[in-house]
Amino acid sequence: MHRSMDTVANPSRTALGNEQPSEAESHPIRGIARGESPVPLSVLDLAPVGVDTSPSQALSTSAELARSVERWGYHRFWVAEHHGMPGIASSSPSVLIAHLAAVTNTLRLGSGGVMLPNHAPLVVAEQFGTLQALYPGRIDLGLGRAPGTDQGTARALRRTTGPLSADDFPQQLGELIAFLDDDFPADHPYVDVHAIPHGPMPPVWLLGSSGFSAQVAGSLGLPFSFAHHFSADNTLPALKLYRDSFKPSEVLDEPYAKIGVQVVAADTDEEALELTRPIALSMLRLRMGNPGRMPTVKEAAEYPYSERERAFVDNWLADAVYGSPETVRAGLDELRERTGADELMLTANIPDRDAKLRSYELIARAYRFPGVTVPQ
């Protein structure tokens, strides 16, 4: 017997009613599982640009996807900072978040993430303070320490010709939180500097693909989001390090770990594999230092892989979850059980609008989310 819809804490998100949100639903970090999903499901979108689409079309699809997943019952929707990549249109998360928030009503929007070493902490505090003032209680600030681009572009962003380093990330993070809290020590040189507008601080998340950010997040009692979709071998060690190093804080009394997963659903396993191969090829090209627009299904199928390239793609596919709705649900359930993740953030770099929307809808149907119609 299927679980009843009373597991939905805020039916107004899916136009099922106007009840007040429960404590779980209104928590700024912890989400609530919908339908038959064991944990909240969320979305990470990069606004992928295909060889036969434009950045305008990609961003329009992102907006349509945000509206759709809000209606279906996904918990949050994040966008990620990338630079110098023709196949990704999400170079400016704060601008894109503002647009997405304007076309949705209750969906949590955030960055997955802002690459803090590329920016002055004061600027980030002002941007997200503005977003929080515009859309109170709906904004997340996810932070990473990687450049999100090549070395030359990173130098241009940071206005330096010297060597690049993220060694001062903890100091930058401390400054950013102090700006958000408006709480520098009396002897700090920025004690009289204020991030305006100022109000309730958006939740700060740390992102990572190794153990460094996991340990920092744990020691500060912050939520942690791990990039399983491109660093699967490090997932379990990083999550263990996060949980082992966690210290309760005013933000969280116990660890909260989310993992990003590459997920593609289609009507059949074969069709899903066809849609996933172009994503794998784009990752291969990125690792080879040759990023470009997202290839087509035909281009990926006909690409002359070398033995080494084929091995890379096969390994990448082994860490992705793709297939029919039933296959995807089984894969996500197994991953959640194996990692103990508190939330799964699904990403699908499908440039085709219809296939992308259908992928997320099929997953919502597989878990019987309250906002989708499940065929009898």
C-alpha positions as CSV (number, residue, x, y, z in Angstrom):
1,M,0.0,0.0,0.0
2,H,1.4,3.4,-1.0
3,R,2.2,6.0,1.7
4,S,-0.5,8.6,2.0
5,M,0.0,12.2,1.0
6,D,0.0,13.3,4.7
7,T,3.8,13.0,4.6
8,V,3.8,16.3,2.7
9,A,4.3,19.0,5.3
10,N,3.3,22.0,3.1
11,P,0.7,21.0,0.6
12,S,0.5,24.6,-0.7
13,R,3.8,23.9,-2.5
14,T,1.9,21.6,-4.8
15,A,-1.4,23.4,-4.8
16,L,-2.9,20.7,-2.6
17,G,-4.0,23.0,0.2
18,N,-3.2,26.1,2.3
19,E,-2.1,24.6,5.6
20,Q,0.7,26.2,7.5
21,P,4.2,24.7,7.1
22,S,5.3,22.3,9.8
23,E,8.5,22.7,11.7
24,A,10.3,20.2,9.5
25,E,9.1,22.0,6.3
26,S,10.1,25.5,7.6
27,H,13.6,24.5,8.8
28,P,16.1,26.5,6.8
29,I,18.3,23.5,6.1
30,R,16.5,20.2,6.7
31,G,14.0,19.3,4.0
32,I,11.2,16.8,4.1
33,A,10.8,13.7,2.0
34,R,8.0,13.7,-0.5
35,G,5.8,10.8,-1.5
36,E,7.7,7.5,-1.2
37,S,11.2,9.0,-1.3
38,P,13.2,8.2,1.9
39,V,14.9,11.6,1.8
40,P,14.3,15.0,0.2
41,L,15.1,15.2,-3.5
42,S,16.5,18.5,-4.9
43,V,17.9,19.7,-8.2
44,L,21.3,21.1,-9.3
45,D,21.1,22.8,-12.7
46,L,24.0,24.1,-14.8
47,A,21.9,25.5,-17.6
48,P,23.6,23.3,-20.2
49,V,24.0,24.7,-23.7
50,G,23.9,22.2,-26.6
51,V,25.4,22.5,-30.0
52,D,22.0,23.3,-31.4
53,T,20.7,25.5,-28.6
54,S,21.6,29.0,-27.4
55,P,22.4,30.3,-23.9
56,S,19.1,32.1,-23.9
57,Q,17.3,28.8,-24.6
58,A,19.3,27.1,-21.9
59,L,18.4,29.7,-19.3
60,S,14.8,29.7,-20.3
61,T,14.7,25.9,-19.8
62,S,16.3,26.3,-16.4
63,A,13.4,28.7,-15.4
64,E,10.8,26.3,-16.8
65,L,12.5,23.4,-14.9
66,A,12.4,25.4,-11.6
67,R,8.7,26.1,-12.0
68,S,8.0,22.5,-12.8
69,V,10.0,20.9,-10.0
70,E,8.4,23.3,-7.5
71,R,5.0,22.1,-8.6
72,W,6.0,18.4,-8.5
73,G,7.5,18.6,-5.0
74,Y,11.3,18.8,-5.2
75,H,12.8,20.5,-2.2
76,R,15.4,23.0,-3.5
77,F,17.0,24.2,-6.8
78,W,20.6,25.2,-6.9
79,V,22.8,26.6,-9.7
80,A,26.6,26.4,-9.9
81,E,29.3,28.9,-10.8
82,H,31.4,28.0,-13.9
83,H,33.5,30.2,-16.1
84,G,34.9,29.9,-19.6
85,M,32.7,26.9,-20.5
86,P,30.7,27.2,-23.7
87,G,28.4,24.4,-22.6
88,I,27.3,25.9,-19.3
89,A,25.4,29.2,-18.9
90,S,25.4,29.5,-15.1
91,S,28.4,31.8,-14.8
92,S,26.6,34.2,-12.4
93,P,24.7,32.3,-9.7
94,S,23.4,35.4,-7.9
95,V,21.8,36.8,-11.1
96,L,20.3,33.5,-12.1
97,I,19.0,32.8,-8.6
98,A,17.2,36.2,-8.6
99,H,15.5,35.3,-11.9
100,L,14.5,31.8,-10.8
101,A,13.1,33.2,-7.5
102,A,11.0,35.7,-9.4
103,V,9.3,33.0,-11.5
104,T,8.7,30.6,-8.6
105,N,6.8,31.0,-5.3
106,T,8.1,28.6,-2.6
107,L,11.0,26.7,-4.0
108,R,14.3,27.1,-2.1
109,L,16.9,28.6,-4.5
110,G,20.7,28.6,-3.9
111,S,24.2,28.3,-5.2
112,G,25.9,25.0,-5.6
113,G,28.0,26.9,-5.4
114,V,29.6,30.3,-5.3
115,M,33.4,29.8,-5.7
116,L,34.5,32.0,-2.8
117,P,38.2,32.5,-3.7
118,N,36.9,34.2,-6.9
119,H,35.1,36.9,-5.0
120,A,35.5,39.4,-2.2
121,P,33.5,38.1,0.8
122,L,31.9,41.5,1.2
123,V,30.5,41.3,-2.3
124,V,29.1,37.8,-1.8
125,A,27.5,39.0,1.5
126,E,25.9,41.9,-0.3
127,Q,24.6,39.8,-3.1
128,F,23.0,37.1,-0.9
129,G,21.8,39.7,1.6
130,T,20.0,41.3,-1.3
131,L,18.6,38.0,-2.4
132,Q,17.5,37.1,1.1
133,A,15.8,40.6,1.4
134,L,14.0,40.0,-1.9
135,Y,12.9,36.5,-1.1
136,P,13.0,35.9,2.7
137,G,13.5,32.3,3.8
138,R,14.0,30.9,0.3
139,I,17.8,31.5,-0.3
140,D,20.7,29.1,0.3
141,L,24.4,30.1,0.0
142,G,26.5,27.1,-1.0
143,L,30.3,27.8,-1.1
144,G,33.1,26.1,-2.8
145,R,36.9,26.7,-2.9
146,A,37.7,25.5,-6.4
147,P,38.0,28.1,-9.2
148,G,35.3,26.6,-11.3
149,T,37.3,27.2,-14.4
150,D,40.8,27.1,-15.9
151,Q,43.8,28.8,-14.3
152,G,43.9,31.7,-16.8
153,T,40.3,32.6,-16.2
154,A,40.7,32.2,-12.5
155,R,43.6,34.7,-12.6
156,A,41.4,37.1,-14.5
157,L,38.6,36.7,-11.9
158,R,41.0,37.3,-9.0
159,R,42.9,40.1,-10.8
160,T,46.3,38.4,-10.2
161,T,49.1,37.1,-12.3
162,G,50.6,35.1,-9.5
163,P,50.1,31.5,-8.4
164,L,46.6,30.4,-7.4
165,S,45.8,29.0,-4.0
166,A,42.8,28.3,-1.8
167,D,44.8,28.2,1.3
168,D,43.1,31.3,2.7
169,F,39.6,29.8,2.2
170,P,39.0,29.4,5.9
171,Q,39.9,33.0,6.5
172,Q,37.6,34.1,3.6
173,L,34.8,32.0,5.0
174,G,35.2,33.5,8.4
175,E,35.0,37.0,6.9
176,L,31.9,36.2,4.9
177,I,30.1,34.7,7.9
178,A,31.1,37.8,9.9
179,F,29.7,40.1,7.2
180,L,26.5,38.1,7.0
181,D,26.1,38.1,10.9
182,D,27.4,41.7,11.1
183,D,29.6,40.4,13.9
184,F,33.3,41.1,13.6
185,P,35.5,41.2,16.8
186,A,36.1,44.7,18.2
187,D,39.8,44.6,17.1
188,H,39.1,43.4,13.5
189,P,40.0,45.9,10.7
190,Y,36.5,45.4,9.2
191,V,34.6,46.0,12.4
192,D,33.1,49.2,11.0
193,V,32.4,47.7,7.6
194,H,28.8,46.5,7.1
195,A,27.2,44.4,4.3
196,I,24.0,46.2,3.3
197,P,21.2,45.2,3.1
198,H,21.5,43.2,6.3
199,G,18.9,40.9,7.8
200,P,18.5,37.2,8.7
201,M,21.5,35.3,7.3
202,P,20.8,32.8,4.5
203,P,21.9,29.2,5.4
204,V,25.6,28.7,4.6
205,W,26.6,25.3,3.1
206,L,30.1,24.1,2.3
207,L,30.6,22.1,-0.9
208,G,33.4,19.7,-1.6
209,S,34.8,16.8,-3.6
210,S,37.4,15.9,-1.1
211,G,38.0,15.8,2.7
212,F,39.0,19.4,3.2
213,S,35.6,21.1,3.1
214,A,34.1,18.1,4.8
215,Q,36.3,18.7,7.8
216,V,35.7,22.4,7.8
217,A,32.0,22.0,7.6
218,G,32.0,19.5,10.4
219,S,34.1,21.6,12.7
220,L,31.9,24.7,12.2
221,G,28.6,22.7,12.5
222,L,27.5,23.6,9.0
223,P,25.6,21.5,6.4
224,F,27.8,19.8,3.8
225,S,27.1,19.0,0.2
226,F,29.4,16.5,-1.6
227,A,30.0,16.3,-5.3
228,H,29.4,12.5,-5.7
229,H,28.7,13.1,-9.4
230,F,32.3,13.8,-10.2
231,S,34.2,12.4,-7.3
232,A,32.4,9.2,-6.4
233,D,35.5,7.5,-5.0
234,N,35.8,10.1,-2.3
235,T,32.1,10.1,-1.3
236,L,32.2,7.7,1.7
237,P,35.5,8.9,3.1
238,A,34.4,12.6,2.9
239,L,31.0,11.9,4.5
240,K,32.7,9.9,7.3
241,L,35.1,12.7,7.9
242,Y,32.3,15.2,8.0
243,R,30.3,13.2,10.5
244,D,33.3,12.4,12.7
245,S,34.4,16.0,12.9
246,F,31.0,17.5,13.4
247,K,30.5,19.8,16.3
248,P,26.9,21.0,17.1
249,S,26.4,24.7,16.4
250,E,23.6,27.3,16.5
251,V,23.0,26.2,12.9
252,L,22.7,22.4,13.3
253,D,22.6,20.1,16.3
254,E,23.6,17.1,14.2
255,P,25.2,16.5,10.8
256,Y,23.3,17.1,7.6
257,A,24.9,15.8,4.4
258,K,23.6,16.1,0.9
259,I,25.2,14.5,-2.2
260,G,25.0,15.5,-5.8
261,V,24.2,12.7,-8.2
262,Q,24.1,12.6,-12.0
263,V,20.7,11.2,-12.8
264,V,18.9,10.7,-16.1
265,A,15.5,9.0,-16.4
266,A,13.6,8.1,-19.6
267,D,10.9,5.7,-20.6
268,T,13.4,2.8,-21.1
269,D,16.9,2.0,-19.9
270,E,18.2,2.2,-23.5
271,E,16.8,5.7,-24.1
272,A,18.2,6.9,-20.8
273,L,21.7,5.6,-21.8
274,E,21.4,7.5,-25.1
275,L,20.7,10.7,-23.2
276,T,23.5,10.1,-20.7
277,R,26.3,9.4,-23.2
278,P,26.5,13.0,-24.4
279,I,27.0,14.1,-20.8
280,A,29.8,11.6,-20.4
281,L,31.4,12.8,-23.6
282,S,31.3,16.4,-22.4
283,M,33.0,15.4,-19.1
284,L,35.7,13.6,-21.1
285,R,36.3,16.7,-23.2
286,L,36.5,18.9,-20.0
287,R,39.0,16.5,-18.5
288,M,41.1,16.7,-21.7
289,G,41.1,20.5,-21.5
290,N,38.7,21.0,-24.4
291,P,35.3,22.1,-23.0
292,G,32.6,22.8,-25.5
293,R,28.9,22.9,-26.0
294,M,27.0,19.8,-25.0
295,P,27.2,17.2,-27.8
296,T,24.1,15.6,-29.4
297,V,23.0,12.0,-28.9
298,K,24.2,11.2,-32.4
299,E,27.6,12.8,-31.9
300,A,28.2,10.9,-28.7
301,A,27.1,7.6,-30.3
302,E,29.5,8.1,-33.3
303,Y,32.5,9.5,-31.4
304,P,35.6,7.4,-32.1
305,Y,36.7,6.7,-28.5
306,S,40.2,5.5,-27.9
307,E,40.7,2.7,-25.4
308,R,41.7,5.1,-22.7
309,E,38.7,7.4,-23.5
310,R,36.3,4.5,-23.5
311,A,37.6,3.5,-20.0
312,F,37.0,7.0,-18.7
313,V,33.5,7.1,-20.0
314,D,32.7,3.6,-18.7
315,N,33.9,4.6,-15.2
316,W,31.9,7.8,-15.3
317,L,28.8,6.0,-16.4
318,A,29.3,3.5,-13.5
319,D,28.9,6.3,-11.0
320,A,25.8,7.9,-12.7
321,V,22.3,6.7,-12.2
322,Y,20.3,6.4,-15.4
323,G,17.5,4.2,-16.8
324,S,13.7,3.8,-16.6
325,P,11.9,5.3,-13.6
326,E,12.0,1.9,-11.8
327,T,15.8,1.6,-12.5
328,V,16.5,5.1,-11.4
329,R,14.5,4.7,-8.2
330,A,16.3,1.5,-7.3
331,G,19.7,3.1,-8.0
332,L,18.9,6.2,-5.9
333,D,17.6,4.1,-3.1
334,E,20.7,2.0,-3.1
335,L,23.0,5.1,-3.2
336,R,21.1,6.7,-0.3
337,E,21.3,3.5,1.8
338,R,25.0,3.1,1.1
339,T,26.0,6.7,1.9
340,G,23.4,7.5,4.5
341,A,22.9,10.9,2.8
342,D,20.2,13.1,4.3
343,E,19.3,14.6,0.9
344,L,19.9,13.8,-2.7
345,M,20.5,16.6,-5.2
346,L,19.9,15.4,-8.8
347,T,21.7,16.9,-11.8
348,A,21.1,16.1,-15.4
349,N,23.1,18.1,-18.0
350,I,20.6,17.4,-20.8
351,P,20.4,20.3,-23.2
352,D,17.2,19.1,-24.8
353,R,14.3,20.9,-23.0
354,D,11.7,18.1,-23.4
355,A,14.0,15.3,-22.4
356,K,15.3,17.2,-19.4
357,L,11.8,18.1,-18.0
358,R,10.6,14.6,-18.6
359,S,13.6,13.1,-16.7
360,Y,12.7,15.0,-13.6
361,E,9.0,14.3,-14.0
362,L,9.5,10.6,-14.3
363,I,11.6,10.5,-11.1
364,A,8.9,12.4,-9.3
365,R,6.3,9.9,-10.6
366,A,8.5,7.0,-9.6
367,Y,8.5,8.3,-6.0
368,R,4.8,9.2,-6.2
369,F,5.4,12.9,-5.4
370,P,2.1,14.6,-4.6
371,G,2.4,17.2,-7.5
372,V,2.5,14.7,-10.3
373,T,-0.2,12.5,-11.8
374,V,0.8,8.8,-11.6
375,P,-0.8,6.6,-14.3
376,Q,-2.9,3.9,-12.8
